């Protein structure tokens, strides 16, 4: 394979010299893309789980703040 220039992505364009090597390289690239997609799916799943935790904690914090506010008002009324 020899380089004949660069494509629009800045990657060197290869001159087809060996069809078998080209096919193997394409297969490797496809496997890398598939692995990257799987990793991305796992990350998205983790982000969604963490977002659920954050939403629950935010709700719990609001409940606790309401409880604190009510206690504060009750204490102020007793004085």
N, CA, C and O atoms as CSV, one atom per row, in Angstrom:
chain,resi,resn,atom,element,x,y,z
A,1,UNK,N,N,0.843,-1.171,0.000
A,1,UNK,CA,C,0.000,0.000,0.000
A,1,UNK,C,C,0.887,1.232,0.000
A,1,UNK,O,O,1.901,1.291,0.696
A,2,UNK,N,N,0.493,2.194,-0.779
A,2,UNK,CA,C,1.248,3.436,-0.789
A,2,UNK,C,C,0.277,4.594,-0.603
A,2,UNK,O,O,-0.898,4.496,-0.960
A,3,UNK,N,N,0.772,5.677,-0.048
A,3,UNK,CA,C,-0.055,6.836,0.201
A,3,UNK,C,C,-0.144,7.669,-1.069
A,3,UNK,O,O,0.852,7.878,-1.762
A,4,UNK,N,N,-1.359,8.143,-1.364
A,4,UNK,CA,C,-1.535,8.964,-2.560
A,4,UNK,C,C,-2.121,10.326,-2.223
A,4,UNK,O,O,-2.497,11.063,-3.135
A,5,UNK,N,N,-2.213,10.688,-0.947
A,5,UNK,CA,C,-2.761,11.983,-0.547
A,5,UNK,C,C,-3.532,11.828,0.744
A,5,UNK,O,O,-3.383,10.832,1.452
A,6,UNK,N,N,-4.361,12.820,1.049
A,6,UNK,CA,C,-5.187,12.735,2.248
A,6,UNK,C,C,-6.629,12.961,1.853
A,6,UNK,O,O,-6.925,13.676,0.896
A,7,UNK,N,N,-7.531,12.332,2.613
A,7,UNK,CA,C,-8.948,12.527,2.342
A,7,UNK,C,C,-9.471,13.700,3.165
A,7,UNK,O,O,-8.690,14.390,3.820
A,8,UNK,N,N,-10.767,13.930,3.139
A,8,UNK,CA,C,-11.345,15.089,3.821
A,8,UNK,C,C,-11.227,14.994,5.337
A,8,UNK,O,O,-11.365,16.009,6.019
A,9,UNK,N,N,-10.980,13.817,5.880
A,9,UNK,CA,C,-10.843,13.638,7.325
A,9,UNK,C,C,-9.401,13.794,7.774
A,9,UNK,O,O,-9.118,13.697,8.968
A,10,UNK,N,N,-8.501,14.028,6.866
A,10,UNK,CA,C,-7.106,14.174,7.220
A,10,UNK,C,C,-6.370,12.846,7.297
A,10,UNK,O,O,-5.181,12.811,7.613
A,11,UNK,N,N,-7.065,11.765,7.012
A,11,UNK,CA,C,-6.448,10.449,7.019
A,11,UNK,C,C,-5.770,10.216,5.669
A,11,UNK,O,O,-6.273,10.660,4.638
A,12,UNK,N,N,-4.650,9.533,5.672
A,12,UNK,CA,C,-4.012,9.241,4.394
A,12,UNK,C,C,-4.861,8.291,3.560
A,12,UNK,O,O,-5.388,7.299,4.063
A,13,UNK,N,N,-4.981,8.608,2.305
A,13,UNK,CA,C,-5.689,7.710,1.395
A,13,UNK,C,C,-4.704,6.643,0.936
A,13,UNK,O,O,-3.555,6.931,0.601
A,14,UNK,N,N,-5.181,5.416,0.932
A,14,UNK,CA,C,-4.316,4.314,0.557
A,14,UNK,C,C,-4.639,3.869,-0.864
A,14,UNK,O,O,-5.798,3.827,-1.276
A,15,UNK,N,N,-3.620,3.551,-1.572
A,15,UNK,CA,C,-3.794,3.008,-2.913
A,15,UNK,C,C,-4.006,1.517,-2.746
A,15,UNK,O,O,-3.232,0.851,-2.057
A,16,UNK,N,N,-5.036,0.992,-3.363
A,16,UNK,CA,C,-5.314,-0.434,-3.226
A,16,UNK,C,C,-4.201,-1.239,-3.839
A,16,UNK,O,O,-4.015,-1.252,-5.056
A,17,UNK,N,N,-3.465,-1.909,-2.983
A,17,UNK,CA,C,-2.387,-2.748,-3.463
A,17,UNK,C,C,-2.647,-4.198,-3.145
A,17,UNK,O,O,-2.316,-5.088,-3.929
A,18,UNK,N,N,-3.240,-4.433,-1.993
A,18,UNK,CA,C,-3.492,-5.785,-1.552
A,18,UNK,C,C,-4.915,-5.856,-1.017
A,18,UNK,O,O,-5.202,-5.334,0.061
A,19,UNK,N,N,-5.786,-6.483,-1.748
A,19,UNK,CA,C,-7.197,-6.546,-1.394
A,19,UNK,C,C,-7.395,-7.265,-0.062
A,19,UNK,O,O,-8.254,-6.872,0.727
A,20,UNK,N,N,-6.616,-8.306,0.195
A,20,UNK,CA,C,-6.745,-9.060,1.436
A,20,UNK,C,C,-6.377,-8.183,2.629
A,20,UNK,O,O,-7.092,-8.170,3.631
A,21,UNK,N,N,-5.264,-7.449,2.531
A,21,UNK,CA,C,-4.862,-6.559,3.621
A,21,UNK,C,C,-5.899,-5.474,3.841
A,21,UNK,O,O,-6.214,-5.127,4.979
A,22,UNK,N,N,-6.431,-4.937,2.748
A,22,UNK,CA,C,-7.466,-3.907,2.861
A,22,UNK,C,C,-8.706,-4.466,3.561
A,22,UNK,O,O,-9.289,-3.799,4.416
A,23,UNK,N,N,-9.104,-5.667,3.209
A,23,UNK,CA,C,-10.287,-6.293,3.811
A,23,UNK,C,C,-10.057,-6.553,5.304
A,23,UNK,O,O,-10.950,-6.337,6.123
A,24,UNK,N,N,-8.859,-7.014,5.647
A,24,UNK,CA,C,-8.539,-7.277,7.046
A,24,UNK,C,C,-8.554,-5.972,7.837
A,24,UNK,O,O,-9.077,-5.920,8.950
A,25,UNK,N,N,-7.988,-4.937,7.266
A,25,UNK,CA,C,-7.959,-3.630,7.935
A,25,UNK,C,C,-9.378,-3.090,8.118
A,25,UNK,O,O,-9.699,-2.547,9.175
A,26,UNK,N,N,-10.218,-3.231,7.114
A,26,UNK,CA,C,-11.602,-2.776,7.220
A,26,UNK,C,C,-12.327,-3.557,8.315
A,26,UNK,O,O,-13.101,-2.985,9.082
A,27,UNK,N,N,-12.077,-4.842,8.384
A,27,UNK,CA,C,-12.697,-5.666,9.416
A,27,UNK,C,C,-12.238,-5.220,10.808
A,27,UNK,O,O,-13.040,-5.170,11.742
A,28,UNK,N,N,-10.963,-4.898,10.943
A,28,UNK,CA,C,-10.449,-4.399,12.225
A,28,UNK,C,C,-11.119,-3.082,12.608
A,28,UNK,O,O,-11.507,-2.877,13.758
A,29,UNK,N,N,-11.244,-2.211,11.639
A,29,UNK,CA,C,-11.877,-0.914,11.895
A,29,UNK,C,C,-13.330,-1.114,12.324
A,29,UNK,O,O,-13.800,-0.458,13.253
A,30,UNK,N,N,-14.035,-2.011,11.653
A,30,UNK,CA,C,-15.425,-2.280,12.015
A,30,UNK,C,C,-15.526,-2.849,13.426
A,30,UNK,O,O,-16.439,-2.499,14.174
A,31,UNK,N,N,-14.590,-3.728,13.792
A,31,UNK,CA,C,-14.587,-4.279,15.149
A,31,UNK,C,C,-14.306,-3.185,16.170
A,31,UNK,O,O,-14.922,-3.162,17.235
A,32,UNK,N,N,-13.380,-2.275,15.857
A,32,UNK,CA,C,-13.078,-1.165,16.758
A,32,UNK,C,C,-14.289,-0.252,16.919
A,32,UNK,O,O,-14.586,0.208,18.022
A,33,UNK,N,N,-14.976,0.004,15.829
A,33,UNK,CA,C,-16.182,0.841,15.882
A,33,UNK,C,C,-17.245,0.163,16.729
A,33,UNK,O,O,-17.884,0.805,17.562
A,34,UNK,N,N,-17.435,-1.130,16.519
A,34,UNK,CA,C,-18.427,-1.875,17.292
A,34,UNK,C,C,-18.088,-1.863,18.785
A,34,UNK,O,O,-18.976,-1.697,19.621
A,35,UNK,N,N,-16.819,-2.037,19.116
A,35,UNK,CA,C,-16.385,-2.008,20.514
A,35,UNK,C,C,-16.606,-0.620,21.108
A,35,UNK,O,O,-17.046,-0.496,22.251
A,36,UNK,N,N,-16.304,0.413,20.342
A,36,UNK,CA,C,-16.510,1.784,20.817
A,36,UNK,C,C,-17.999,2.054,21.047
A,36,UNK,O,O,-18.366,2.719,22.015
A,37,UNK,N,N,-18.851,1.542,20.165
A,37,UNK,CA,C,-20.295,1.711,20.338
A,37,UNK,C,C,-20.779,0.994,21.593
A,37,UNK,O,O,-21.615,1.519,22.330
A,38,UNK,N,N,-20.252,-0.208,21.836
A,38,UNK,CA,C,-20.619,-0.939,23.053
A,38,UNK,C,C,-20.193,-0.170,24.294
A,38,UNK,O,O,-20.943,-0.081,25.265
A,39,UNK,N,N,-18.979,0.388,24.258
A,39,UNK,CA,C,-18.494,1.190,25.382
A,39,UNK,C,C,-19.392,2.406,25.595
A,39,UNK,O,O,-19.716,2.759,26.729
A,40,UNK,N,N,-19.786,3.036,24.502
A,40,UNK,CA,C,-20.647,4.210,24.592
A,40,UNK,C,C,-22.012,3.844,25.170
A,40,UNK,O,O,-22.561,4.581,25.989
A,41,UNK,N,N,-22.560,2.703,24.742
A,41,UNK,CA,C,-23.843,2.250,25.301
A,41,UNK,C,C,-23.726,2.027,26.809
A,41,UNK,O,O,-24.623,2.396,27.567
A,42,UNK,N,N,-22.622,1.424,27.238
A,42,UNK,CA,C,-22.409,1.189,28.664
A,42,UNK,C,C,-22.313,2.518,29.416
A,42,UNK,O,O,-22.868,2.656,30.506
A,43,UNK,N,N,-21.615,3.486,28.840
A,43,UNK,CA,C,-21.494,4.797,29.473
A,43,UNK,C,C,-22.844,5.499,29.566
A,43,UNK,O,O,-23.165,6.105,30.589
A,44,UNK,N,N,-23.626,5.418,28.508
A,44,UNK,CA,C,-24.946,6.051,28.508
A,44,UNK,C,C,-25.825,5.404,29.574
A,44,UNK,O,O,-26.559,6.092,30.284
A,45,UNK,N,N,-25.748,4.089,29.680
A,45,UNK,CA,C,-26.519,3.378,30.703
A,45,UNK,C,C,-26.100,3.822,32.098
A,45,UNK,O,O,-26.948,4.039,32.964
A,46,UNK,N,N,-24.817,3.955,32.314
A,46,UNK,CA,C,-24.302,4.393,33.616
A,46,UNK,C,C,-24.736,5.831,33.915
A,46,UNK,O,O,-25.113,6.146,35.044
A,47,UNK,N,N,-24.681,6.689,32.915
A,47,UNK,CA,C,-25.109,8.085,33.095
A,47,UNK,C,C,-26.585,8.129,33.474
A,47,UNK,O,O,-26.977,8.899,34.351
A,48,UNK,N,N,-27.405,7.311,32.821
A,48,UNK,CA,C,-28.828,7.294,33.139
A,48,UNK,C,C,-29.064,6.806,34.569
A,48,UNK,O,O,-29.929,7.329,35.270
A,49,UNK,N,N,-28.294,5.803,35.001
A,49,UNK,CA,C,-28.428,5.306,36.372
A,49,UNK,C,C,-28.025,6.384,37.376
A,49,UNK,O,O,-28.708,6.591,38.379
A,50,UNK,N,N,-26.931,7.059,37.107
A,50,UNK,CA,C,-26.474,8.126,38.006
A,50,UNK,C,C,-27.477,9.273,38.013
A,50,UNK,O,O,-27.734,9.860,39.064
A,51,UNK,N,N,-28.048,9.600,36.856
A,51,UNK,CA,C,-29.052,10.664,36.795
A,51,UNK,C,C,-30.266,10.294,37.635
A,51,UNK,O,O,-30.842,11.152,38.304
A,52,UNK,N,N,-30.658,9.027,37.606
A,52,UNK,CA,C,-31.759,8.573,38.454
A,52,UNK,C,C,-31.432,8.753,39.928
A,52,UNK,O,O,-32.277,9.186,40.712
A,53,UNK,N,N,-30.192,8.417,40.304
A,53,UNK,CA,C,-29.760,8.616,41.689
A,53,UNK,C,C,-29.789,10.095,42.068
A,53,UNK,O,O,-30.238,10.452,43.157
A,54,UNK,N,N,-29.314,10.942,41.178
A,54,UNK,CA,C,-29.296,12.388,41.433
A,54,UNK,C,C,-30.727,12.902,41.608
A,54,UNK,O,O,-30.997,13.691,42.514
A,55,UNK,N,N,-31.638,12.458,40.746
A,55,UNK,CA,C,-33.036,12.897,40.847
A,55,UNK,C,C,-33.645,12.484,42.185
A,55,UNK,O,O,-34.357,13.264,42.819
A,56,UNK,N,N,-33.357,11.245,42.610
A,56,UNK,CA,C,-33.887,10.768,43.890
A,56,UNK,C,C,-33.300,11.570,45.048
A,56,UNK,O,O,-34.028,11.967,45.958
A,57,UNK,N,N,-32.003,11.809,45.019
A,57,UNK,CA,C,-31.375,12.588,46.088
A,57,UNK,C,C,-31.887,14.026,46.111
A,57,UNK,O,O,-32.058,14.604,47.185
A,58,UNK,N,N,-32.129,14.597,44.958
A,58,UNK,CA,C,-32.678,15.953,44.889
A,58,UNK,C,C,-34.064,15.999,45.531
A,58,UNK,O,O,-34.394,16.924,46.274
A,59,UNK,N,N,-34.858,14.984,45.227
A,59,UNK,CA,C,-36.191,14.897,45.824
A,59,UNK,C,C,-36.094,14.715,47.337
A,59,UNK,O,O,-36.827,15.356,48.090
A,60,UNK,N,N,-35.199,13.849,47.776
A,60,UNK,CA,C,-35.005,13.634,49.214
A,60,UNK,C,C,-34.540,14.921,49.898
A,60,UNK,O,O,-34.983,15.229,51.004
A,61,UNK,N,N,-33.658,15.666,49.252
A,61,UNK,CA,C,-33.189,16.935,49.816
A,61,UNK,C,C,-34.328,17.937,49.960
A,61,UNK,O,O,-34.405,18.660,50.953
A,62,UNK,N,N,-35.205,17.977,48.972
A,62,UNK,CA,C,-36.350,18.889,49.044
A,62,UNK,C,C,-37.262,18.505,50.204
A,62,UNK,O,O,-37.776,19.370,50.914
A,63,UNK,N,N,-37.459,17.197,50.390
A,63,UNK,CA,C,-38.285,16.728,51.499
A,63,UNK,C,C,-37.650,17.103,52.838
A,63,UNK,O,O,-38.334,17.583,53.742
A,64,UNK,N,N,-36.357,16.886,52.959
A,64,UNK,CA,C,-35.659,17.243,54.194
A,64,UNK,C,C,-35.701,18.750,54.453
A,64,UNK,O,O,-35.853,19.180,55.597
A,65,UNK,N,N,-35.568,19.542,53.404
A,65,UNK,CA,C,-35.616,20.998,53.568
A,65,UNK,C,C,-36.986,21.434,54.066
A,65,UNK,O,O,-37.096,22.323,54.910
A,66,UNK,N,N,-38.034,20.798,53.535
A,66,UNK,CA,C,-39.383,21.112,53.995
A,66,UNK,C,C,-39.528,20.748,55.479
A,66,UNK,O,O,-40.116,21.507,56.250
A,67,UNK,N,N,-39.005,19.612,55.870
A,67,UNK,CA,C,-39.045,19.167,57.259
A,67,UNK,C,C,-38.305,20.154,58.169
A,67,UNK,O,O,-38.803,20.519,59.234
A,68,UNK,N,N,-37.133,20.575,57.745
A,68,UNK,CA,C,-36.348,21.548,58.516
A,68,UNK,C,C,-37.096,22.871,58.640
A,68,UNK,O,O,-37.138,23.470,59.715
A,69,UNK,N,N,-37.688,23.324,57.532
A,69,UNK,CA,C,-38.448,24.575,57.553
A,69,UNK,C,C,-39.627,24.486,58.526
A,69,UNK,O,O,-39.894,25.424,59.278
A,70,UNK,N,N,-40.329,23.346,58.500
A,70,UNK,CA,C,-41.470,23.162,59.407
A,70,UNK,C,C,-41.012,23.148,60.864
A,70,UNK,O,O,-41.660,23.751,61.718
A,71,UNK,N,N,-39.917,22.475,61.155
A,71,UNK,CA,C,-39.382,22.457,62.519
A,71,UNK,C,C,-38.977,23.853,62.968
A,71,UNK,O,O,-39.219,24.243,64.110
A,72,UNK,N,N,-38.363,24.598,62.066
A,72,UNK,CA,C,-37.929,25.959,62.378
A,72,UNK,C,C,-39.132,26.827,62.712
A,72,UNK,O,O,-39.098,27.603,63.668
A,73,UNK,N,N,-40.207,26.694,61.916
A,73,UNK,CA,C,-41.421,27.487,62.184
A,73,UNK,C,C,-42.052,27.082,63.524
A,73,UNK,O,O,-42.516,27.939,64.276
A,74,UNK,N,N,-42.067,25.779,63.820
A,74,UNK,CA,C,-42.617,25.321,65.091
A,74,UNK,C,C,-41.805,25.856,66.273
A,74,UNK,O,O,-42.374,26.259,67.287
A,75,UNK,N,N,-40.502,25.861,66.144
A,75,UNK,CA,C,-39.641,26.376,67.214
A,75,UNK,C,C,-39.848,27.879,67.391
A,75,UNK,O,O,-39.822,28.382,68.514
A,76,UNK,N,N,-40.053,28.590,66.295
A,76,UNK,CA,C,-40.260,30.039,66.373
A,76,UNK,C,C,-41.601,30.348,67.049
A,76,UNK,O,O,-41.717,31.346,67.761
A,77,UNK,N,N,-42.606,29.507,66.832
A,77,UNK,CA,C,-43.909,29.729,67.440
A,77,UNK,C,C,-43.876,29.472,68.938
A,77,UNK,O,O,-44.661,30.068,69.676
A,78,UNK,N,N,-42.999,28.611,69.401
A,78,UNK,CA,C,-42.927,28.278,70.821
A,78,UNK,C,C,-42.298,29.396,71.656
A,78,UNK,O,O,-42.508,29.454,72.868
A,79,UNK,N,N,-41.555,30.254,71.041
A,79,UNK,CA,C,-40.878,31.319,71.801
A,79,UNK,C,C,-41.784,32.415,72.168
A,79,UNK,O,O,-41.361,33.379,72.807
